Amino acid sequence: MTRDSSGLKKDTMRAIVIARPGGPEVLELRDVPLPELGAGEVRVRVRACGLNRADMLQRMGAYPAPPDVPADIPGLEFAGEIDAVGRGVVDFREGDRVFGLSGGGAYAEAVRVHARTLARIPDGMPFDVAAAIPEAFITAYDAVVVQGGLDAGDTLLVHAVGSGVGTAAVQIAKAVGADVIGTARSQAKLERARELGLTHGIVPEVQGASVRFADAVRANTRGRGADVVLELVGGGYVSESLASMAERGRLLLVGLLSGTRAEVDLAQLLRRRHHVIGTQLRARPLEEKIAAGQHLDRRLGPLFAKGVLRPIVDRVLPLEKAEEAHVAMTENANFGKIVLTT
């Protein structure tokens, strides 16, 4: 089978396929059909894609893909160049260097997306660096700034501060003039996060099913507490996060690494007028995904171009090493993003 100018076969592409629900070993490299375009869509020749916890959940059968993307090809973010343009697309043309989000299917040599969800990659930025940006930085910006209202002089509490979203949130908070408190399971990750602007680091005290960090947060805010909490862990962290918050504080629930259940003091929630907001990018309707793409292009892109923000890449592996990449993420061995290149 011959390949076209973009390096793709004329009617097939390589992709990582989830052969069945299970561990990292169920990820298989296969040839699959190239995606066909609809009106308003483009096909991006993927040069690199980032890993996310959602990919692991999908692999295990716990997080089904939306109906408009491949059910068995994971991948929520990508960077590459446009190699085909659908009817009605006027803002992009073949060859444009772009990055963005997808509901799935980015662990492949090509992905089909709506053109208006895309952003242009800053000049000179390599594809493997660009692929580490969309999911982490859009998630963090949308949660803490757009929904959480983080502002200069506020304090942000970030859990799992060494994760892709965590490292993004630290930088965004510093860019808007906020202080940042972060938690991680190791001092090593906290030290690396300090290089990004982390103000205070906390290793939570874990005793059985309970976790403690609220006293440390209050000690580092002169008793006031955090104005905004980026909750990436869930489970037992939620009640302690609420105890860490200032009056009228906002908790943005993004991740559920520690489980889907939490015991919450509702009287405290009322008395201190806390706001708890659940948020997720993948299941949003198209118009909200377009808005997220515009945030990446107009709000975040210029900050990357100026060097104010930078993605943290832990390691870069070829697409065929997807199993190894998932093992590393399962072991929580990474600081920042793991990226696959095609």
C-alpha positions as CSV (number, residue, x, y, z in Angstrom):
1,M,0.0,0.0,0.0
2,T,1.5,3.4,-1.0
3,R,1.5,6.4,1.3
4,D,0.4,10.0,0.4
5,S,2.5,13.1,1.0
6,S,1.6,13.3,4.7
7,G,3.0,9.8,5.2
8,L,-0.4,8.1,5.6
9,K,-1.5,5.1,3.6
10,K,-4.2,6.2,1.2
11,D,-7.1,4.4,3.0
12,T,-5.7,3.1,6.3
13,M,-3.6,4.3,9.2
14,R,-1.9,2.9,12.3
15,A,-3.7,3.2,15.6
16,I,-3.6,1.8,19.1
17,V,-6.7,-0.3,19.6
18,I,-8.2,-1.5,22.9
19,A,-8.6,-5.2,22.1
20,R,-10.7,-5.8,25.2
21,P,-11.1,-4.3,28.6
22,G,-8.1,-4.8,30.8
23,G,-4.6,-3.8,31.7
24,P,-2.0,-2.1,29.5
25,E,-1.3,-5.4,27.7
26,V,-4.7,-5.1,25.8
27,L,-3.4,-2.1,23.8
28,E,-2.6,-3.3,20.2
29,L,-1.1,-1.5,17.2
30,R,-3.3,-2.2,14.2
31,D,-4.1,-0.8,10.7
32,V,-7.5,0.7,10.7
33,P,-9.5,2.8,8.2
34,L,-8.8,6.5,7.9
35,P,-11.6,8.6,9.4
36,E,-14.1,10.1,6.9
37,L,-14.9,13.8,7.1
38,G,-18.3,15.5,7.6
39,A,-19.2,19.2,7.0
40,G,-17.1,21.6,9.2
41,E,-14.6,18.9,10.0
42,V,-10.9,18.5,9.3
43,R,-8.6,15.5,9.4
44,V,-5.4,16.1,11.3
45,R,-2.2,14.1,10.6
46,V,-1.3,13.3,14.2
47,R,2.4,13.7,15.0
48,A,2.0,13.4,18.7
49,C,-0.7,12.7,21.3
50,G,-0.8,13.1,25.1
51,L,-1.8,10.5,27.7
52,N,-4.5,11.1,30.2
53,R,-6.1,9.2,33.1
54,A,-9.3,9.0,31.1
55,D,-7.4,6.8,28.6
56,M,-6.7,4.3,31.4
57,L,-10.3,4.2,32.5
58,Q,-11.4,3.7,28.9
59,R,-8.9,0.9,28.5
60,M,-10.4,-0.8,31.6
61,G,-13.9,-0.5,30.3
62,A,-14.9,2.1,32.9
63,Y,-15.2,5.2,30.7
64,P,-16.9,4.6,27.4
65,A,-16.1,6.9,24.5
66,P,-18.8,9.3,23.2
67,P,-20.8,8.0,20.3
68,D,-19.2,10.3,17.7
69,V,-15.6,8.9,18.1
70,P,-14.0,5.5,17.8
71,A,-15.1,3.2,20.7
72,D,-11.8,1.3,20.8
73,I,-9.1,4.0,20.1
74,P,-8.2,6.1,23.1
75,G,-6.6,9.6,23.0
76,L,-8.1,13.0,24.0
77,E,-5.4,15.4,22.7
78,F,-3.1,15.7,19.8
79,A,-0.8,17.9,17.7
80,G,-0.1,17.7,14.0
81,E,-0.9,19.2,10.7
82,I,-4.2,19.3,8.7
83,D,-4.1,17.0,5.7
84,A,-7.8,17.1,4.6
85,V,-10.5,19.7,4.9
86,G,-14.2,19.1,4.9
87,R,-17.0,21.1,3.3
88,G,-17.6,24.5,4.9
89,V,-14.3,24.9,6.6
90,V,-12.9,28.4,6.0
91,D,-10.5,29.1,8.9
92,F,-7.9,26.3,8.2
93,R,-6.2,24.8,5.2
94,E,-4.1,21.8,4.5
95,G,-0.6,22.0,6.1
96,D,-1.7,24.2,9.0
97,R,0.0,23.2,12.3
98,V,-2.7,22.7,14.9
99,F,-3.4,21.1,18.3
100,G,-6.6,20.5,20.3
101,L,-8.9,18.1,22.0
102,S,-10.9,15.1,20.7
103,G,-13.5,13.0,22.3
104,G,-11.3,10.0,21.5
105,G,-9.2,8.4,18.7
106,A,-6.0,10.4,19.0
107,Y,-3.7,7.4,19.6
108,A,-3.5,7.1,15.8
109,E,-1.8,8.6,12.7
110,A,-4.9,10.7,12.0
111,V,-7.9,12.1,13.8
112,R,-11.2,13.7,12.7
113,V,-12.3,16.8,14.6
114,H,-14.5,19.8,14.1
115,A,-12.4,22.6,12.7
116,R,-13.6,25.3,15.2
117,T,-12.3,23.3,18.2
118,L,-8.7,23.6,16.9
119,A,-6.0,26.1,17.8
120,R,-2.8,27.0,16.0
121,I,0.5,25.7,17.4
122,P,2.8,28.6,18.4
123,D,5.6,29.1,15.9
124,G,8.7,27.0,16.6
125,M,7.0,24.7,19.1
126,P,7.7,21.0,18.4
127,F,4.8,18.6,18.0
128,D,5.7,16.5,21.0
129,V,5.7,19.6,23.2
130,A,2.4,20.9,21.8
131,A,0.7,17.6,22.4
132,A,1.3,18.0,26.1
133,I,-0.8,21.1,26.2
134,P,-4.5,20.8,25.3
135,E,-6.1,18.6,27.9
136,A,-4.0,19.7,30.8
137,F,-4.1,23.5,30.2
138,I,-7.7,23.7,28.9
139,T,-8.9,21.7,31.9
140,A,-6.9,23.8,34.4
141,Y,-7.8,27.1,32.8
142,D,-11.5,26.3,32.4
143,A,-11.8,25.0,36.0
144,V,-9.8,27.5,38.0
145,V,-10.3,30.7,36.0
146,V,-13.4,30.4,33.9
147,Q,-15.5,28.5,36.5
148,G,-13.6,29.0,39.7
149,G,-13.0,32.7,39.2
150,L,-9.4,32.6,40.4
151,D,-8.0,36.1,40.6
152,A,-4.9,38.0,41.7
153,G,-4.4,37.7,45.5
154,D,-6.4,34.5,45.8
155,T,-5.0,31.1,46.9
156,L,-5.4,28.0,44.8
157,L,-5.1,24.5,46.3
158,V,-4.1,21.9,43.7
159,H,-4.1,18.2,44.4
160,A,-1.8,15.8,42.5
161,V,0.3,18.8,41.7
162,G,2.8,16.7,39.7
163,S,0.2,15.6,37.2
164,G,-0.3,17.2,33.8
165,V,-3.3,19.2,35.0
166,G,-1.6,20.0,38.3
167,T,1.6,21.5,36.7
168,A,-0.6,23.5,34.3
169,A,-2.7,24.9,37.1
170,V,0.3,26.0,39.1
171,Q,1.6,28.0,36.1
172,I,-1.9,29.5,35.2
173,A,-2.4,30.6,38.9
174,K,1.0,32.3,39.0
175,A,0.2,34.0,35.7
176,V,-3.0,35.6,37.1
177,G,-1.2,36.6,40.4
178,A,-2.5,33.9,42.7
179,D,-0.6,31.9,45.4
180,V,-0.6,28.1,45.0
181,I,-0.6,25.4,47.5
182,G,-0.1,21.9,46.2
183,T,-0.3,18.3,47.5
184,A,1.6,15.3,46.3
185,R,2.6,11.9,47.7
186,S,6.3,12.7,47.5
187,Q,8.6,15.6,48.4
188,A,10.4,15.1,45.1
189,K,7.3,16.1,43.1
190,L,6.7,19.1,45.4
191,E,10.3,20.3,44.8
192,R,9.8,20.1,41.1
193,A,6.5,21.9,41.3
194,R,8.2,24.7,43.2
195,E,10.3,25.4,40.1
196,L,7.0,26.2,38.3
197,G,5.8,28.6,41.0
198,L,4.3,26.5,43.8
199,T,4.2,28.6,46.9
200,H,3.7,25.8,49.5
201,G,3.9,22.0,49.2
202,I,2.2,19.5,51.4
203,V,2.5,15.7,51.6
204,P,-0.9,14.6,53.0
205,E,-0.9,12.5,56.1
206,V,-2.6,9.2,55.2
207,Q,-4.0,6.9,57.9
208,G,-5.9,4.0,56.5
209,A,-8.8,5.4,54.5
210,S,-8.4,8.9,56.0
211,V,-6.2,11.7,54.7
212,R,-5.2,15.0,56.4
213,F,-4.0,18.2,54.9
214,A,-6.5,20.9,55.9
215,D,-4.6,22.1,58.9
216,A,-1.5,22.6,56.8
217,V,-3.4,24.6,54.2
218,R,-4.8,26.9,56.9
219,A,-1.4,27.3,58.5
220,N,0.0,28.4,55.1
221,T,-2.9,30.9,54.6
222,R,-2.9,32.5,58.1
223,G,-6.0,30.6,58.9
224,R,-8.0,31.8,56.0
225,G,-8.0,28.8,53.7
226,A,-7.9,28.4,50.0
227,D,-10.2,30.4,47.7
228,V,-10.3,27.8,45.0
229,V,-9.5,24.1,45.1
230,L,-8.7,22.0,42.0
231,E,-9.8,18.6,43.2
232,L,-8.1,16.0,41.0
233,V,-8.2,13.1,43.5
234,G,-11.8,12.8,44.7
235,G,-12.8,10.2,47.3
236,G,-11.6,11.0,50.8
237,Y,-9.9,14.1,49.7
238,V,-13.1,16.0,49.1
239,S,-14.2,16.4,52.8
240,E,-10.7,17.5,53.7
241,S,-10.6,19.9,50.7
242,L,-13.8,21.5,52.0
243,A,-12.3,21.9,55.4
244,S,-9.3,23.7,53.7
245,M,-11.4,26.3,52.0
246,A,-12.1,30.0,52.8
247,E,-15.6,31.3,53.2
248,R,-17.3,31.3,49.8
249,G,-14.6,29.1,48.5
250,R,-15.0,27.2,45.2
251,L,-14.2,23.5,44.8
252,L,-13.8,22.3,41.2
253,L,-14.2,18.5,41.1
254,V,-12.3,17.2,38.1
255,G,-10.8,13.8,39.0
256,L,-11.8,10.7,40.9
257,L,-8.6,8.8,41.4
258,S,-9.5,7.9,45.0
259,G,-13.0,6.9,44.3
260,T,-16.5,8.3,43.6
261,R,-17.8,8.4,47.2
262,A,-17.1,11.1,49.9
263,E,-18.6,11.9,53.3
264,V,-19.4,15.6,53.4
265,D,-20.4,17.9,56.4
266,L,-23.4,19.6,54.8
267,A,-23.7,22.0,57.7
268,Q,-20.2,23.3,57.0
269,L,-21.1,23.6,53.3
270,L,-24.0,25.9,54.2
271,R,-22.3,27.8,57.0
272,R,-19.3,28.7,55.0
273,R,-21.2,29.2,51.7
274,H,-19.0,26.9,49.7
275,H,-19.5,26.1,46.1
276,V,-18.9,22.6,44.7
277,I,-18.8,22.4,40.9
278,G,-18.4,19.2,38.9
279,T,-16.7,19.6,35.6
280,Q,-15.7,17.4,32.6
281,L,-14.5,18.3,29.1
282,R,-15.1,15.1,27.2
283,A,-18.9,14.9,27.5
284,R,-19.6,18.6,26.6
285,P,-21.7,19.6,23.6
286,L,-20.0,20.9,20.5
287,E,-20.5,24.6,21.2
288,E,-18.7,24.2,24.6
289,K,-15.9,22.3,23.0
290,I,-15.5,25.1,20.5
291,A,-15.3,27.6,23.3
292,A,-12.6,25.5,25.0
293,G,-10.7,25.5,21.7
294,Q,-11.0,29.3,21.6
295,H,-9.6,29.6,25.1
296,L,-6.5,27.6,24.0
297,D,-6.1,29.7,20.9
298,R,-6.8,33.2,22.2
299,R,-6.1,33.1,26.0
300,L,-3.4,30.4,26.4
301,G,-1.6,30.4,23.1
302,P,-0.1,33.9,23.4
303,L,1.2,32.9,26.9
304,F,3.0,29.9,25.5
305,A,4.5,32.0,22.7
306,K,5.9,34.5,25.3
307,G,7.2,31.7,27.5
308,V,4.9,32.6,30.4
309,L,3.5,29.0,30.3
310,R,5.3,25.8,29.3
311,P,4.1,22.3,29.2
312,I,6.0,19.8,31.4
313,V,6.8,16.6,29.4
314,D,7.9,13.7,31.5
315,R,8.8,11.4,28.6
316,V,8.2,10.8,24.9
317,L,7.7,7.3,23.5
318,P,6.7,6.1,20.0
319,L,3.1,5.1,19.4
320,E,4.0,1.3,19.5
321,K,5.1,1.8,23.1
322,A,1.6,2.7,24.3
323,E,1.6,-0.2,26.7
324,E,4.8,0.9,28.3
325,A,3.4,4.5,28.6
326,H,0.3,3.2,30.3
327,V,2.4,1.2,32.8
328,A,4.3,4.3,33.7
329,M,1.1,6.2,34.3
330,T,-0.4,3.4,36.3
331,E,2.7,3.4,38.6
332,N,2.3,7.2,39.0
333,A,5.9,7.5,38.0
334,N,5.5,10.6,35.9
335,F,5.9,14.3,36.6
336,G,4.0,16.1,33.9
337,K,2.8,14.6,30.7
338,I,3.6,11.3,28.9
339,V,3.5,11.8,25.1
340,L,3.4,9.3,22.2
341,T,4.7,10.2,18.7
342,T,3.6,8.7,15.5
